[in-house]
Amino acid sequence: MANSDKCTTCATKRGKMVPGNCAECTGGTSQAMIKLCPTCANGRCVVCKEPLPGGSGDSGGGSSIELGSGPTGLFGC
């Protein structure tokens, strides 16, 4: 499991290499500490289930910029 599937807090956690199950679909996971399979994670940390920054499960808080919109175009000229 890549650290990009984990939040910054959980990225440093190490679990035993004992198979586990996804909390949502009961599919298999590589470690018991992994609570979500990649399919069910959907932009959330696979360990604590919190939204990952920039993931589809992100609850927001940031701003989005739409490139190429407006009268000036992509580069402002």
Phi and psi in radians as a Rosetta constraint file:
Dihedral C 1 N 2 CA 2 C 2 CIRCULARHARMONIC -1.383 0.35
Dihedral N 2 CA 2 C 2 N 3 CIRCULARHARMONIC 2.609 0.35
Dihedral C 2 N 3 CA 3 C 3 CIRCULARHARMONIC -1.148 0.35
Dihedral N 3 CA 3 C 3 N 4 CIRCULARHARMONIC -0.320 0.35
Dihedral C 3 N 4 CA 4 C 4 CIRCULARHARMONIC -1.202 0.35
Dihedral N 4 CA 4 C 4 N 5 CIRCULARHARMONIC -0.225 0.35
Dihedral C 4 N 5 CA 5 C 5 CIRCULARHARMONIC -1.577 0.35
Dihedral N 5 CA 5 C 5 N 6 CIRCULARHARMONIC 0.016 0.35
Dihedral C 5 N 6 CA 6 C 6 CIRCULARHARMONIC -2.141 0.35
Dihedral N 6 CA 6 C 6 N 7 CIRCULARHARMONIC 2.627 0.35
Dihedral C 6 N 7 CA 7 C 7 CIRCULARHARMONIC -1.263 0.35
Dihedral N 7 CA 7 C 7 N 8 CIRCULARHARMONIC 2.987 0.35
Dihedral C 7 N 8 CA 8 C 8 CIRCULARHARMONIC -1.109 0.35
Dihedral N 8 CA 8 C 8 N 9 CIRCULARHARMONIC -0.547 0.35
Dihedral C 8 N 9 CA 9 C 9 CIRCULARHARMONIC -1.215 0.35
Dihedral N 9 CA 9 C 9 N 10 CIRCULARHARMONIC -0.779 0.35
Dihedral C 9 N 10 CA 10 C 10 CIRCULARHARMONIC -1.448 0.35
Dihedral N 10 CA 10 C 10 N 11 CIRCULARHARMONIC -0.281 0.35
Dihedral C 10 N 11 CA 11 C 11 CIRCULARHARMONIC -1.073 0.35
Dihedral N 11 CA 11 C 11 N 12 CIRCULARHARMONIC -0.476 0.35
Dihedral C 11 N 12 CA 12 C 12 CIRCULARHARMONIC -1.627 0.35
Dihedral N 12 CA 12 C 12 N 13 CIRCULARHARMONIC -0.140 0.35
Dihedral C 12 N 13 CA 13 C 13 CIRCULARHARMONIC -1.283 0.35
Dihedral N 13 CA 13 C 13 N 14 CIRCULARHARMONIC 2.486 0.35
Dihedral C 13 N 14 CA 14 C 14 CIRCULARHARMONIC -2.145 0.35
Dihedral N 14 CA 14 C 14 N 15 CIRCULARHARMONIC 2.262 0.35
Dihedral C 14 N 15 CA 15 C 15 CIRCULARHARMONIC -2.013 0.35
Dihedral N 15 CA 15 C 15 N 16 CIRCULARHARMONIC 2.906 0.35
Dihedral C 15 N 16 CA 16 C 16 CIRCULARHARMONIC -1.225 0.35
Dihedral N 16 CA 16 C 16 N 17 CIRCULARHARMONIC 2.561 0.35
Dihedral C 16 N 17 CA 17 C 17 CIRCULARHARMONIC -1.401 0.35
Dihedral N 17 CA 17 C 17 N 18 CIRCULARHARMONIC 1.103 0.35
Dihedral C 17 N 18 CA 18 C 18 CIRCULARHARMONIC -1.999 0.35
Dihedral N 18 CA 18 C 18 N 19 CIRCULARHARMONIC 2.187 0.35
Dihedral C 18 N 19 CA 19 C 19 CIRCULARHARMONIC -0.992 0.35
Dihedral N 19 CA 19 C 19 N 20 CIRCULARHARMONIC 2.571 0.35
Dihedral C 19 N 20 CA 20 C 20 CIRCULARHARMONIC -2.299 0.35
Dihedral N 20 CA 20 C 20 N 21 CIRCULARHARMONIC -2.930 0.35
Dihedral C 20 N 21 CA 21 C 21 CIRCULARHARMONIC -2.304 0.35
Dihedral N 21 CA 21 C 21 N 22 CIRCULARHARMONIC 2.543 0.35
Dihedral C 21 N 22 CA 22 C 22 CIRCULARHARMONIC -1.166 0.35
Dihedral N 22 CA 22 C 22 N 23 CIRCULARHARMONIC 2.367 0.35
Dihedral C 22 N 23 CA 23 C 23 CIRCULARHARMONIC -1.244 0.35
Dihedral N 23 CA 23 C 23 N 24 CIRCULARHARMONIC -0.293 0.35
Dihedral C 23 N 24 CA 24 C 24 CIRCULARHARMONIC -1.807 0.35
Dihedral N 24 CA 24 C 24 N 25 CIRCULARHARMONIC -0.720 0.35
Dihedral C 24 N 25 CA 25 C 25 CIRCULARHARMONIC -1.999 0.35
Dihedral N 25 CA 25 C 25 N 26 CIRCULARHARMONIC -0.060 0.35
Dihedral C 25 N 26 CA 26 C 26 CIRCULARHARMONIC 1.093 0.35
Dihedral N 26 CA 26 C 26 N 27 CIRCULARHARMONIC 0.248 0.35
Dihedral C 26 N 27 CA 27 C 27 CIRCULARHARMONIC -1.190 0.35
Dihedral N 27 CA 27 C 27 N 28 CIRCULARHARMONIC 2.875 0.35
Dihedral C 27 N 28 CA 28 C 28 CIRCULARHARMONIC -1.312 0.35
Dihedral N 28 CA 28 C 28 N 29 CIRCULARHARMONIC 2.576 0.35
Dihedral C 28 N 29 CA 29 C 29 CIRCULARHARMONIC -2.189 0.35
Dihedral N 29 CA 29 C 29 N 30 CIRCULARHARMONIC 2.796 0.35
Dihedral C 29 N 30 CA 30 C 30 CIRCULARHARMONIC -1.268 0.35
Dihedral N 30 CA 30 C 30 N 31 CIRCULARHARMONIC -0.428 0.35
Dihedral C 30 N 31 CA 31 C 31 CIRCULARHARMONIC -2.422 0.35
Dihedral N 31 CA 31 C 31 N 32 CIRCULARHARMONIC 2.604 0.35
Dihedral C 31 N 32 CA 32 C 32 CIRCULARHARMONIC -1.113 0.35
Dihedral N 32 CA 32 C 32 N 33 CIRCULARHARMONIC -0.514 0.35
Dihedral C 32 N 33 CA 33 C 33 CIRCULARHARMONIC -1.263 0.35
Dihedral N 33 CA 33 C 33 N 34 CIRCULARHARMONIC -0.296 0.35
Dihedral C 33 N 34 CA 34 C 34 CIRCULARHARMONIC -1.375 0.35
Dihedral N 34 CA 34 C 34 N 35 CIRCULARHARMONIC 2.001 0.35
Dihedral C 34 N 35 CA 35 C 35 CIRCULARHARMONIC -1.615 0.35
Dihedral N 35 CA 35 C 35 N 36 CIRCULARHARMONIC -0.313 0.35
Dihedral C 35 N 36 CA 36 C 36 CIRCULARHARMONIC -2.282 0.35
Dihedral N 36 CA 36 C 36 N 37 CIRCULARHARMONIC 2.388 0.35
Dihedral C 36 N 37 CA 37 C 37 CIRCULARHARMONIC -1.303 0.35
Dihedral N 37 CA 37 C 37 N 38 CIRCULARHARMONIC 2.865 0.35
Dihedral C 37 N 38 CA 38 C 38 CIRCULARHARMONIC -0.998 0.35
Dihedral N 38 CA 38 C 38 N 39 CIRCULARHARMONIC -0.601 0.35
Dihedral C 38 N 39 CA 39 C 39 CIRCULARHARMONIC -1.185 0.35
Dihedral N 39 CA 39 C 39 N 40 CIRCULARHARMONIC -0.783 0.35
Dihedral C 39 N 40 CA 40 C 40 CIRCULARHARMONIC -1.376 0.35
Dihedral N 40 CA 40 C 40 N 41 CIRCULARHARMONIC -0.353 0.35
Dihedral C 40 N 41 CA 41 C 41 CIRCULARHARMONIC -1.031 0.35
Dihedral N 41 CA 41 C 41 N 42 CIRCULARHARMONIC -0.819 0.35
Dihedral C 41 N 42 CA 42 C 42 CIRCULARHARMONIC 0.777 0.35
Dihedral N 42 CA 42 C 42 N 43 CIRCULARHARMONIC 0.921 0.35
Dihedral C 42 N 43 CA 43 C 43 CIRCULARHARMONIC 1.482 0.35
Dihedral N 43 CA 43 C 43 N 44 CIRCULARHARMONIC 0.240 0.35
Dihedral C 43 N 44 CA 44 C 44 CIRCULARHARMONIC -2.006 0.35
Dihedral N 44 CA 44 C 44 N 45 CIRCULARHARMONIC 2.755 0.35
Dihedral C 44 N 45 CA 45 C 45 CIRCULARHARMONIC -1.115 0.35
Dihedral N 45 CA 45 C 45 N 46 CIRCULARHARMONIC 2.314 0.35
Dihedral C 45 N 46 CA 46 C 46 CIRCULARHARMONIC -1.293 0.35
Dihedral N 46 CA 46 C 46 N 47 CIRCULARHARMONIC -0.218 0.35
Dihedral C 46 N 47 CA 47 C 47 CIRCULARHARMONIC -1.691 0.35
Dihedral N 47 CA 47 C 47 N 48 CIRCULARHARMONIC -0.970 0.35
Dihedral C 47 N 48 CA 48 C 48 CIRCULARHARMONIC -1.777 0.35
Dihedral N 48 CA 48 C 48 N 49 CIRCULARHARMONIC -0.137 0.35
Dihedral C 48 N 49 CA 49 C 49 CIRCULARHARMONIC 1.227 0.35
Dihedral N 49 CA 49 C 49 N 50 CIRCULARHARMONIC 0.216 0.35
Dihedral C 49 N 50 CA 50 C 50 CIRCULARHARMONIC -1.349 0.35
Dihedral N 50 CA 50 C 50 N 51 CIRCULARHARMONIC 2.619 0.35
Dihedral C 50 N 51 CA 51 C 51 CIRCULARHARMONIC -1.062 0.35
Dihedral N 51 CA 51 C 51 N 52 CIRCULARHARMONIC 2.431 0.35
Dihedral C 51 N 52 CA 52 C 52 CIRCULARHARMONIC -1.546 0.35
Dihedral N 52 CA 52 C 52 N 53 CIRCULARHARMONIC 2.531 0.35
Dihedral C 52 N 53 CA 53 C 53 CIRCULARHARMONIC -1.030 0.35
Dihedral N 53 CA 53 C 53 N 54 CIRCULARHARMONIC 2.222 0.35
Dihedral C 53 N 54 CA 54 C 54 CIRCULARHARMONIC 1.408 0.35
Dihedral N 54 CA 54 C 54 N 55 CIRCULARHARMONIC -0.064 0.35
Dihedral C 54 N 55 CA 55 C 55 CIRCULARHARMONIC -1.413 0.35
Dihedral N 55 CA 55 C 55 N 56 CIRCULARHARMONIC 2.863 0.35
Dihedral C 55 N 56 CA 56 C 56 CIRCULARHARMONIC -1.201 0.35
Dihedral N 56 CA 56 C 56 N 57 CIRCULARHARMONIC -0.272 0.35
Dihedral C 56 N 57 CA 57 C 57 CIRCULARHARMONIC -1.588 0.35
Dihedral N 57 CA 57 C 57 N 58 CIRCULARHARMONIC 0.063 0.35
Dihedral C 57 N 58 CA 58 C 58 CIRCULARHARMONIC -1.137 0.35
Dihedral N 58 CA 58 C 58 N 59 CIRCULARHARMONIC 2.265 0.35
Dihedral C 58 N 59 CA 59 C 59 CIRCULARHARMONIC -1.425 0.35
Dihedral N 59 CA 59 C 59 N 60 CIRCULARHARMONIC -0.001 0.35
Dihedral C 59 N 60 CA 60 C 60 CIRCULARHARMONIC 1.805 0.35
Dihedral N 60 CA 60 C 60 N 61 CIRCULARHARMONIC -2.621 0.35
Dihedral C 60 N 61 CA 61 C 61 CIRCULARHARMONIC 1.755 0.35
Dihedral N 61 CA 61 C 61 N 62 CIRCULARHARMONIC -0.490 0.35
Dihedral C 61 N 62 CA 62 C 62 CIRCULARHARMONIC -1.642 0.35
Dihedral N 62 CA 62 C 62 N 63 CIRCULARHARMONIC 3.090 0.35
Dihedral C 62 N 63 CA 63 C 63 CIRCULARHARMONIC -1.941 0.35
Dihedral N 63 CA 63 C 63 N 64 CIRCULARHARMONIC 2.630 0.35
Dihedral C 63 N 64 CA 64 C 64 CIRCULARHARMONIC -1.914 0.35
Dihedral N 64 CA 64 C 64 N 65 CIRCULARHARMONIC 2.518 0.35
Dihedral C 64 N 65 CA 65 C 65 CIRCULARHARMONIC -2.036 0.35
Dihedral N 65 CA 65 C 65 N 66 CIRCULARHARMONIC 2.231 0.35
Dihedral C 65 N 66 CA 66 C 66 CIRCULARHARMONIC -1.689 0.35
Dihedral N 66 CA 66 C 66 N 67 CIRCULARHARMONIC 1.894 0.35
Dihedral C 66 N 67 CA 67 C 67 CIRCULARHARMONIC -1.318 0.35
Dihedral N 67 CA 67 C 67 N 68 CIRCULARHARMONIC 2.498 0.35
Dihedral C 67 N 68 CA 68 C 68 CIRCULARHARMONIC 1.424 0.35
Dihedral N 68 CA 68 C 68 N 69 CIRCULARHARMONIC 0.126 0.35
Dihedral C 68 N 69 CA 69 C 69 CIRCULARHARMONIC -1.682 0.35
Dihedral N 69 CA 69 C 69 N 70 CIRCULARHARMONIC 2.792 0.35
Dihedral C 69 N 70 CA 70 C 70 CIRCULARHARMONIC 1.562 0.35
Dihedral N 70 CA 70 C 70 N 71 CIRCULARHARMONIC 3.052 0.35
Dihedral C 70 N 71 CA 71 C 71 CIRCULARHARMONIC -1.280 0.35
Dihedral N 71 CA 71 C 71 N 72 CIRCULARHARMONIC -0.308 0.35
Dihedral C 71 N 72 CA 72 C 72 CIRCULARHARMONIC -1.612 0.35
Dihedral N 72 CA 72 C 72 N 73 CIRCULARHARMONIC -0.200 0.35
Dihedral C 72 N 73 CA 73 C 73 CIRCULARHARMONIC 1.425 0.35
Dihedral N 73 CA 73 C 73 N 74 CIRCULARHARMONIC -2.903 0.35
Dihedral C 73 N 74 CA 74 C 74 CIRCULARHARMONIC -1.153 0.35
Dihedral N 74 CA 74 C 74 N 75 CIRCULARHARMONIC -0.751 0.35
Dihedral C 74 N 75 CA 75 C 75 CIRCULARHARMONIC -1.824 0.35
Dihedral N 75 CA 75 C 75 N 76 CIRCULARHARMONIC 0.166 0.35
Dihedral C 75 N 76 CA 76 C 76 CIRCULARHARMONIC 1.318 0.35
Dihedral N 76 CA 76 C 76 N 77 CIRCULARHARMONIC 0.313 0.35
